[in-house]
Structure formats: C-alpha cells, structure tokens
Amino acid sequence: MKKLILLTFALFLAVLTQAQTKKEVVFTTEPEIECQNCVKRIKDNLRFEKGVKAVNPDLKTKLVTVQYDSEKTDPEKLIKAFAKINYKAAIVEPKETKEEQAAPVRDKDKK
C-alpha cells in the first residue's frame, strides 16, 4: 500500500513539474505561410530543435504556434531556428492575433 501511495505521489509530482515547464508562443513569419510546402518545411525543421514539443503552422491565420519546454529553449532560440530555414519570425502578443486585428471595431469598444 505504501508503494502505491509513493508511486501515485511521484507521478503527480512529475505531471505537475512537466506542466510548469511547457510553454507556448505564437509567431508571424516573413515570408508568410502561403502553402502546404511552407507548413511542411516549418514543421519538419523546427520539430528537431531542442525542447520543441509541438509545431502548428496555420495557413488560415498565417501564424505558427510552438509548444516548448522552457527549461531547454526559449523564444529567442526559436527565432534563430526560423532563421536557419530563411524565415524571419516575430512573436505575436496574445492580443495581436490576425483574427482580432481583422475584427471590426464596434462603437462600444471605442469607449
């Protein structure tokens, strides 16, 4: 019974630690993502960078979302990884997504 409790505690601690180090950042690229070849090129190259957990380029929004381990990499290193494949990347602040930029401003939003 003690072993089961210790194992459960250890598993809980491991999951908690993993959740704290996993982060997400969104980038715009220059040139913009225009086709499936761009998507493939970005995914195939960035996934091999140390600490990268997931790479999700989106053709519709022209944004690249990268999930990474903050203990192994950071957004500046990811920007350098984009440069290796001839893309200039810039971090998108959460309120700057293209969907929000394209949304019309309503009168009540101006106040």
N, C-alpha and C positions, 0 to 999 in steps of 0.2 A: 504494500500500500504506500509506503514511504517513497519507493522508487517511482510510482505512478505520479505522485504529487510533485516530486522533484522534476520529473520529465515534463509534466504539464507546465510548471513554472518556467523551466528553461525554454520551452517552446514559446510561451507567451513573451518572455523577455527578448527572444530572437526576433519575433514578429514586430514587437514594439521598436526595437533598435533599427530594423530594416525600414520601417515606416518613417522614421525621423531622418534618415539619410537619403531617401528617394525624393527627388525634386523634379519639377517640370518647368521648362522655359519655352517660349514661343518666339520664333524668328521670322523675319521677312528676308527675302533673298534678292540679290541683284546679280544676274538677271532673274526675273520672276519665274516661277514654276509654270511652264506652259503646256507640258505634255507628259505622257506616261514615262517617256525616257528620262525626263528630268526627275520624276518621282523615284524611278529605279536607281538612277545614279546617286541621288542623295541618300536613299535608304541603304544601298549596297556599300557605300563608303563610310558613312557615319556610324553604322552599327558596329564597326570594328574599333572605334575609338574607346579607349579605356574608360570604364564607368558608365557607358551608354547602355540603358536598359531597353529603350524603345524609340523609334524614329517614325513619325507620322506626317509626311508631307500631304497637304490638301490642295488639290488642283482648283477647287472652287474658291477658296479664300486666299490662295497663294501664300499660305503660311506653313511653317514646319514646326511641329511640336516635338520636343525631345524630352524624354524622361531619363534622368541620370542619377547616379549615386554621388551625392555631394562630397563624400569622403575621397572619391577618386578623380573627379573632374569638376569643372566649373564652367559657366557660360563663356568666359574668355577663351578657354581652351577649345570649346565647341566652335566658336567663331573662327579660330585658327584652322580647325578641321574643315570647315566650309571653304576656307581659302585654298586648301590643298586641292580641292576639286573645282577651283575657279569660280566660286560663288562668294559674293560679299554678303555677309549676314549681319542683321541688326536685331537686337532684342526688341520685342513688341511689349509694351507695358499692357497690363490687363485691360485697361480702358481704351486701348487703341486698336482693337481688332478691326479688320476691314468691314465686318458686318455692322459694327457700331458706327464706324466712320461713314458708312453709306446710309445709315438710318436718318430719315428726315427729322429735323428739329421741330418739335411741337411748341406752341405758344407757352404752355405751362412749364416746359423745360427751360425756357429762356429766363424765367424769374429766379 
